[in-house]
Amino acid sequence: MKLPIDVSLNGKVAVLTGAGGVIGAHFAKVLSKAGATVVVTDLKQDAAQKVVDSIQEEGGNAVAVGVNVLEPSSLLEARNTITAEFGGIDILINGAGGNHPKATTAKEVLEAVDLGPHELPTFFDLDPEGIKFVFDLNFLGTLLPTQVFTPMMVGREGATIINISSMNAFRPLTKIPAYSAAKAAVSNFTQWLAVHFAPVAIRVNAIAPGFFVTNQNQTLLYDELGQLTERSQKILSHTPMNRFGEVSDLTGTLLWLASHEASGFVNGIVVPVDGGFAAYSGV
């Protein structure tokens, strides 16, 4: 992997949650390539270990830790492990998140006919438990790790937190009201944390990816024949750069925010990396 900008994270310890997925795994590899020791955490220990194996094959220093970001006891156990191994951390990437079918409507808009007998779920059929799951995973899944790991960062020069928001936070998408609202909460929380932690010299920013193909949305963007779905075609028609993002498109922004030398006075911002989606009105 060739990094687009020259950033040294030598001596830094980075903890990433949800790092078994496509984007999280890429972030872990990038930070390692820049010299950081990487703690790869994920709900699935085997997924975290695969990322670590890949990093170690390239000569990087990484460890895998199974973590449930919604369980304080799991997070505390991880903190104890990290403390014993490394003493403290310098970079926290809150990457855990996702959506749920029970928090998703079948149609983009409500029609009068939907108020009668129907099979496909409408807004009125959204499951409170499904909505709660999405809010908990995205918002509490950011708040709880921050509560647990931040004490390990106080007093360490250049300490920084990077949350993962979404362009949904700027322009809510149809069908996924809970996910859009939860990511908006992450963006707002990022700003709140930036103010709260400023006196102890911990910067807090966020990255808001646009449409990237991941394990979670693969079947939403492509049909069984590998062709673009109708929703994908609509997405691309509203993305000025007319393509989906590739994980490499996030590399520069990640390194910039992670480096105190590069962004030491940047605090409380949410950076969209979306090919212009949030800037385009559609006309």
C-alpha positions in Angstrom: 0.0 0.0 0.0 1.3 3.4 -1.0 0.1 6.3 1.2 -0.9 9.5 -0.6 0.6 11.8 2.0 3.7 11.5 4.1 2.5 11.1 7.7 4.4 9.5 10.5 2.4 7.8 13.3 5.4 6.0 14.7 5.0 5.4 18.4 1.3 5.9 18.3 -1.3 3.3 19.4 -4.6 3.3 17.6 -7.8 1.5 18.6 -10.4 0.9 16.0 -13.9 -0.5 16.7 -15.9 -2.3 14.0 -12.6 -2.9 12.2 -13.5 -6.3 10.8 -15.5 -4.7 7.9 -14.3 -3.3 4.6 -13.8 0.3 5.7 -12.6 -0.4 9.2 -10.1 -3.0 7.9 -8.7 -0.5 5.4 -8.4 2.2 8.1 -6.4 -0.3 10.3 -4.0 -1.1 7.4 -3.5 2.6 6.6 -2.7 3.5 10.2 -0.3 0.6 10.4 1.4 1.6 7.2 1.9 5.0 8.7 3.7 3.5 11.6 1.0 3.1 14.3 0.5 0.0 16.4 -3.0 -1.0 15.7 -5.6 -2.6 18.0 -8.3 -4.1 15.7 -11.5 -4.7 17.6 -14.7 -6.2 16.2 -17.7 -8.1 17.5 -16.4 -11.1 15.5 -13.0 -12.0 16.8 -12.2 -14.0 13.7 -12.9 -11.0 11.5 -10.6 -8.9 13.6 -7.9 -11.5 13.4 -8.0 -11.7 9.6 -7.3 -8.0 9.5 -4.4 -8.4 12.0 -3.0 -11.3 10.0 -3.0 -9.2 6.9 -1.2 -6.3 8.7 1.4 -8.6 10.2 2.1 -10.1 6.8 3.1 -6.6 5.7 5.4 -6.2 8.7 3.0 -4.1 10.8 2.3 -4.4 14.5 -1.3 -5.2 15.3 -3.4 -7.2 17.8 -7.0 -8.4 17.6 -9.5 -8.0 20.4 -13.1 -9.2 20.3 -15.3 -6.3 21.6 -19.1 -5.7 21.9 -19.3 -1.9 21.7 -22.7 -2.0 23.4 -21.4 -3.9 26.5 -19.5 -1.8 29.0 -18.0 -5.0 30.6 -16.7 -6.1 27.2 -15.2 -2.6 26.6 -13.6 -2.5 30.0 -12.1 -6.0 29.5 -10.6 -4.7 26.2 -9.3 -1.6 28.0 -7.5 -3.8 30.6 -5.9 -5.9 27.8 -4.7 -2.8 25.9 -3.4 -1.1 29.1 -1.4 -4.2 30.0 0.0 -4.4 26.5 0.6 -0.8 25.5 -0.1 1.4 28.6 -2.3 3.9 26.7 -3.7 4.9 23.3 -3.3 7.9 21.1 -6.0 7.4 18.4 -9.5 6.1 18.7 -11.5 5.4 15.6 -15.2 4.8 16.4 -16.1 2.7 13.3 -18.8 0.3 14.6 -22.2 1.0 13.0 -24.9 -0.3 10.6 -28.5 -0.6 9.7 -31.3 -3.2 10.3 -34.1 -4.4 8.0 -36.7 -3.8 10.7 -35.8 -0.1 10.7 -36.2 0.2 6.9 -39.3 1.0 4.8 -40.0 -0.9 1.6 -41.0 2.2 -0.4 -39.3 5.6 -0.6 -42.6 7.5 0.0 -46.0 6.8 1.5 -49.0 6.5 -0.7 -52.6 6.5 0.3 -53.0 2.9 -0.7 -50.4 1.9 1.9 -52.9 2.8 4.6 -55.0 -0.1 3.6 -54.1 -3.8 3.7 -50.5 -4.2 2.6 -47.6 -6.7 2.7 -44.5 -4.5 2.4 -43.4 -2.6 5.6 -44.3 1.1 5.6 -43.3 3.9 8.0 -46.1 2.8 10.4 -44.7 -0.8 10.5 -41.2 0.1 11.6 -40.3 -2.0 14.6 -39.3 0.0 17.7 -36.8 -2.7 18.6 -35.2 -2.5 15.1 -35.0 1.3 15.4 -33.5 1.0 18.9 -30.9 -1.4 17.6 -29.8 1.0 14.9 -29.6 4.0 17.3 -27.8 1.9 19.9 -25.2 0.5 17.4 -24.4 3.8 15.8 -24.8 6.3 18.6 -24.2 4.3 21.8 -21.6 2.3 19.9 -19.7 5.6 19.6 -20.4 7.0 23.0 -19.6 4.0 25.1 -16.1 3.3 23.6 -15.4 7.0 24.0 -16.3 6.8 27.7 -14.1 3.7 28.2 -11.0 4.5 26.1 -10.7 8.3 26.5 -9.1 8.1 30.0 -6.2 6.2 28.4 -5.7 9.2 26.0 -5.5 12.1 28.5 -2.0 13.5 28.7 -0.8 11.9 25.5 0.4 14.4 23.0 -1.6 14.6 19.8 -4.5 12.4 21.1 -7.4 12.3 18.7 -10.8 10.7 18.2 -12.2 10.1 14.7 -15.9 9.1 14.5 -17.5 7.6 11.5 -20.6 9.6 10.5 -22.3 9.4 7.0 -23.5 11.6 4.2 -26.9 10.5 5.5 -26.3 13.0 8.3 -26.3 15.8 5.8 -29.0 14.5 3.5 -31.2 11.8 4.9 -31.9 9.0 2.5 -35.3 7.5 1.8 -36.2 4.1 3.4 -33.7 4.3 6.2 -34.9 6.9 8.7 -33.3 5.4 11.8 -29.9 5.1 10.3 -29.9 8.6 8.9 -31.0 10.1 12.2 -28.5 8.0 14.1 -25.6 9.2 12.0 -26.9 12.8 12.4 -26.6 12.2 16.1 -23.0 11.0 15.6 -22.1 14.2 13.8 -23.7 16.3 16.5 -22.0 14.3 19.2 -18.7 14.8 17.5 -19.0 18.6 17.8 -20.1 18.2 21.5 -17.1 16.0 22.3 -14.7 18.4 20.5 -15.7 21.2 22.9 -15.8 18.9 26.0 -12.4 17.4 25.5 -10.6 20.5 24.2 -9.2 21.4 27.7 -7.5 18.0 28.0 -6.0 18.3 24.4 -8.0 15.6 22.7 -9.3 16.6 19.3 -12.5 15.0 18.0 -13.5 15.0 14.3 -15.5 12.8 12.0 -15.5 11.4 8.5 -18.8 11.1 6.6 -18.4 8.6 3.8 -20.7 8.7 0.8 -21.6 5.5 -1.0 -19.0 2.8 -0.7 -19.6 -0.8 -1.6 -19.4 -2.8 1.6 -20.5 -6.2 2.9 -23.6 -4.6 4.4 -24.9 -2.9 1.3 -23.6 -5.2 -1.5 -27.0 -6.6 -2.2 -28.7 -3.2 -2.1 -26.4 -1.8 -4.8 -26.1 -4.8 -7.1 -28.6 -7.4 -8.1 -27.9 -11.2 -8.3 -26.5 -10.7 -11.8 -24.0 -8.1 -10.6 -25.9 -5.3 -12.3 -26.7 -1.9 -10.7 -30.0 -1.8 -8.9 -32.5 0.9 -9.6 -31.5 2.6 -6.3 -27.9 2.4 -7.3 -28.6 4.2 -10.6 -30.4 6.9 -8.7 -27.5 7.3 -6.3 -25.0 7.6 -9.1 -27.2 10.1 -11.0 -27.0 12.3 -7.9 -23.3 11.9 -7.4 -21.4 14.4 -9.5 -18.4 12.2 -9.8 -20.7 9.4 -11.1 -19.1 6.5 -9.2 -19.1 4.7 -5.9 -16.3 5.5 -3.5 -13.3 3.2 -3.1 -11.8 2.7 0.3 -8.6 4.3 -0.9 -10.6 7.6 -1.3 -10.8 7.8 2.5 -7.0 7.3 3.1 -5.9 10.9 2.8 -8.7 12.3 5.1 -8.0 9.6 7.7 -4.3 10.3 7.8 -4.8 14.1 7.8 -7.2 13.9 10.8 -5.0 11.3 12.6 -1.9 13.4 12.4 -1.4 16.1 15.0 1.2 17.7 12.8 -1.2 17.9 9.8 -4.4 18.9 11.6 -3.5 19.9 15.1 -5.9 22.9 15.1 -8.7 21.1 13.4 -11.4 20.2 15.9 -15.1 19.5 15.8 -15.6 19.1 12.0 -17.3 16.4 9.9 -15.6 15.8 6.6 -17.8 14.5 3.8 -16.0 12.1 1.4 -18.9 11.5 -1.0 -18.0 12.5 -4.6 -20.1 15.7 -4.2 -23.4 13.9 -3.3 -24.1 16.3 -0.4 -23.4 19.3 -2.5 -25.8 18.4 -5.4 -29.4 19.5 -5.4 -30.4 17.2 -8.2 -30.9 20.1 -10.7 
